[in-house]
Amino acid sequence: MTVFVISAPSGAGKTTLNRRLLKELQQLSMSISHTTRSARVGEVNGEHYHFTSKEAFEAMVQRGEFIEWANVHGNFYGTSFAELERIKKLGKIPLLEIDVQGWDKIKPLLPDAVSIFILPPSLRQLWDRLESRGSDSLEVRWKRFQNAYAEIKESSHYDTLIINADLEEAYQKLRNLVLSADPKHAGDPEGSKLCKKLNEEFVSAEWIKGLKEQMKA
């Protein structure tokens, strides 16, 4: 079963990219995840997520209804087998927007899946994007930033990498990748080098050292 899996650290732009992809490529359909987090303003149950209680989610886990699930920022997220079957019956290709934990679990079960990781051009830009949201405290932003760094370190587990330095360029690369006859060999050839650079930035950048000191204070 052909499936496209797209992952990215928080703030890298995957939601914006995926929404446009789904709008323009009608052969794709987003897999709607279950989650225990509360709905945000404008989110619709059954359209953005299947919002459920922790107890109901845990019951689904016990019944083996998820192909993958994970605890992310204190909330549960999962992809159900029923959701993939729903998309298959529509004659469409599932698009899964999941994190690296989910991909590690799902990878052995979907051998024909094409996995894509969206990279920020720098950790500085990633932090700026997290700050621009304006609704999260410094502690929450720092936690998301640390998680983003941990996810970037796992990006080598993906078939291809796309660098989101320019949203339009990144979208065209993603679109071409999905339409490619051999998508596992598409993407940004500089992605691996950038991952190494981002790892070095997290360890040595003075501005990140300053953030660490703020969090200790």
C-alpha positions as CSV (number, residue, x, y, z in Angstrom):
1,M,0.0,0.0,0.0
2,T,1.5,3.3,-1.1
3,V,1.6,5.8,1.8
4,F,3.4,9.2,2.2
5,V,4.7,9.9,5.6
6,I,5.8,13.5,6.4
7,S,7.5,14.5,9.7
8,A,9.1,17.7,10.9
9,P,10.0,19.4,14.1
10,S,7.5,21.8,15.5
11,G,7.9,25.1,13.6
12,A,9.4,23.7,10.5
13,G,6.3,24.3,8.4
14,K,4.9,20.9,7.6
15,T,1.3,21.8,8.4
16,T,1.3,24.7,5.9
17,L,3.0,22.5,3.2
18,N,0.7,19.6,3.7
19,R,-2.5,21.7,3.5
20,R,-1.4,23.1,0.2
21,L,-0.4,19.6,-1.0
22,L,-3.8,18.2,-0.2
23,K,-5.6,21.1,-1.8
24,E,-3.7,20.7,-5.1
25,L,-3.3,16.9,-5.3
26,Q,-6.7,15.4,-5.1
27,Q,-5.3,11.8,-5.2
28,L,-4.0,12.3,-1.6
29,S,-6.1,12.2,1.6
30,M,-4.8,13.2,5.0
31,S,-5.0,10.4,7.7
32,I,-6.9,11.9,10.6
33,S,-5.2,11.1,13.9
34,H,-6.8,10.5,17.2
35,T,-5.5,12.7,20.1
36,T,-6.2,13.3,23.7
37,R,-5.3,17.0,23.6
38,S,-8.0,19.6,23.6
39,A,-9.2,21.1,20.3
40,R,-7.8,24.6,19.5
41,V,-9.9,27.4,18.2
42,G,-11.2,26.6,14.7
43,E,-10.4,22.9,14.9
44,V,-13.2,20.5,14.0
45,N,-13.6,17.0,15.4
46,G,-13.3,14.4,12.7
47,E,-11.7,16.9,10.3
48,H,-8.5,18.1,12.0
49,Y,-8.3,15.3,14.6
50,H,-10.5,12.7,16.3
51,F,-10.5,14.3,19.7
52,T,-11.0,11.7,22.4
53,S,-10.5,11.1,26.1
54,K,-7.4,9.5,27.6
55,E,-9.5,6.6,28.8
56,A,-11.0,6.0,25.3
57,F,-7.6,6.3,23.7
58,E,-6.0,3.8,26.1
59,A,-8.9,1.4,25.4
60,M,-8.1,1.6,21.7
61,V,-4.5,0.9,22.4
62,Q,-5.5,-2.2,24.4
63,R,-7.7,-3.4,21.5
64,G,-4.8,-3.0,19.1
65,E,-6.6,-0.4,16.9
66,F,-3.6,1.8,16.3
67,I,-0.9,1.2,13.7
68,E,1.2,3.6,15.7
69,W,0.7,5.9,18.7
70,A,2.9,8.1,20.9
71,N,3.0,10.5,23.8
72,V,3.9,14.0,22.5
73,H,4.2,16.9,24.9
74,G,2.1,15.1,27.4
75,N,-0.7,14.2,25.0
76,F,-1.4,11.0,23.1
77,Y,-1.6,10.9,19.3
78,G,-2.3,7.8,17.2
79,T,-3.0,6.6,13.6
80,S,-5.7,3.9,13.5
81,F,-5.9,1.0,11.1
82,A,-9.5,2.0,10.4
83,E,-8.4,5.4,9.1
84,L,-6.0,3.9,6.5
85,E,-8.8,1.5,5.4
86,R,-11.2,4.5,5.1
87,I,-8.8,6.3,2.7
88,K,-8.1,3.1,0.8
89,K,-11.8,2.6,0.1
90,L,-11.9,6.1,-1.3
91,G,-9.3,5.1,-3.9
92,K,-6.9,7.6,-2.6
93,I,-3.3,7.7,-1.2
94,P,-2.9,8.2,2.5
95,L,-0.8,11.1,3.7
96,L,0.4,10.6,7.3
97,E,1.6,13.6,9.3
98,I,3.4,11.9,12.3
99,D,6.5,12.4,14.4
100,V,9.7,10.4,14.4
101,Q,8.4,8.1,17.2
102,G,5.4,7.2,15.1
103,W,7.5,6.6,12.0
104,D,9.9,4.3,13.9
105,K,7.0,2.2,15.0
106,I,5.1,2.2,11.6
107,K,8.1,1.7,9.3
108,P,8.2,-2.2,9.5
109,L,4.4,-2.3,8.9
110,L,4.4,-0.2,5.8
111,P,7.3,-1.4,3.6
112,D,6.0,0.6,0.6
113,A,5.7,3.9,2.4
114,V,7.7,6.9,1.3
115,S,9.0,8.9,4.3
116,I,9.9,12.6,4.1
117,F,11.4,14.8,6.7
118,I,11.1,18.6,6.6
119,L,14.2,20.5,7.9
120,P,14.4,24.1,9.0
121,P,17.3,26.0,7.4
122,S,18.8,26.8,10.8
123,L,18.0,26.4,14.5
124,R,17.9,30.2,14.8
125,Q,15.1,30.3,12.2
126,L,13.3,27.5,13.9
127,W,13.4,29.3,17.3
128,D,12.2,32.5,15.6
129,R,9.2,30.6,14.2
130,L,8.4,29.1,17.6
131,E,8.6,32.6,19.1
132,S,6.4,34.1,16.4
133,R,3.5,32.0,17.6
134,G,3.3,34.2,20.7
135,S,1.0,31.9,22.7
136,D,3.6,29.7,24.4
137,S,5.7,30.5,27.5
138,L,9.5,30.4,27.3
139,E,9.5,27.0,29.1
140,V,7.1,25.5,26.5
141,R,9.1,27.0,23.6
142,W,12.3,25.6,25.0
143,K,10.7,22.1,25.4
144,R,9.5,22.2,21.8
145,F,12.9,23.3,20.7
146,Q,14.7,20.5,22.6
147,N,12.3,18.0,21.1
148,A,12.9,19.5,17.6
149,Y,16.6,19.0,18.0
150,A,16.0,15.4,19.1
151,E,13.8,14.8,16.0
152,I,16.4,16.3,13.6
153,K,18.9,13.8,14.9
154,E,16.6,11.0,13.8
155,S,16.1,12.4,10.3
156,S,18.5,9.8,8.8
157,H,15.7,7.2,9.3
158,Y,13.7,8.9,6.4
159,D,13.9,8.2,2.7
160,T,14.4,11.9,1.8
161,L,14.9,15.3,3.3
162,I,13.5,18.7,2.2
163,I,14.9,22.0,3.5
164,N,12.3,24.6,4.2
165,A,14.4,27.8,3.7
166,D,11.8,29.2,1.3
167,L,8.2,28.0,1.6
168,E,7.5,28.1,-2.2
169,E,10.6,26.3,-3.1
170,A,10.1,23.7,-0.4
171,Y,6.5,23.2,-1.5
172,Q,7.5,22.6,-5.2
173,K,10.1,20.1,-4.0
174,L,7.5,18.3,-2.0
175,R,5.0,18.3,-4.7
176,N,7.5,17.0,-7.3
177,L,8.5,14.3,-4.9
178,V,5.0,13.1,-4.5
179,L,4.5,13.1,-8.2
180,S,7.9,11.5,-9.0
181,A,8.0,8.0,-10.4
182,D,10.9,7.2,-8.0
183,P,10.2,9.5,-4.9
184,K,12.7,7.7,-2.6
185,H,15.5,9.3,-4.6
186,A,14.1,12.8,-4.7
187,G,14.5,15.6,-2.2
188,D,17.4,17.8,-1.1
189,P,20.9,16.3,-1.5
190,E,22.2,18.9,1.0
191,G,19.9,17.6,3.7
192,S,22.4,15.3,5.4
193,K,25.0,18.1,5.5
194,L,22.5,20.5,7.0
195,C,21.6,17.9,9.7
196,K,25.2,17.8,10.8
197,K,25.4,21.6,10.8
198,L,22.2,21.8,12.9
199,N,23.7,19.4,15.4
200,E,26.8,21.4,15.7
201,E,24.7,24.6,16.1
202,F,22.8,23.2,19.0
203,V,26.0,22.4,20.9
204,S,28.2,25.4,20.1
205,A,25.9,28.4,19.2
206,E,26.3,31.2,21.8
207,W,22.6,32.2,21.6
208,I,21.6,28.6,22.5
209,K,24.0,28.6,25.4
210,G,22.3,31.8,26.5
211,L,18.9,30.1,26.4
212,K,20.2,27.2,28.4
213,E,21.4,29.6,31.1
214,Q,18.0,31.3,31.1
215,M,16.3,28.0,31.7
216,K,18.6,27.2,34.6
217,A,17.9,30.6,36.3
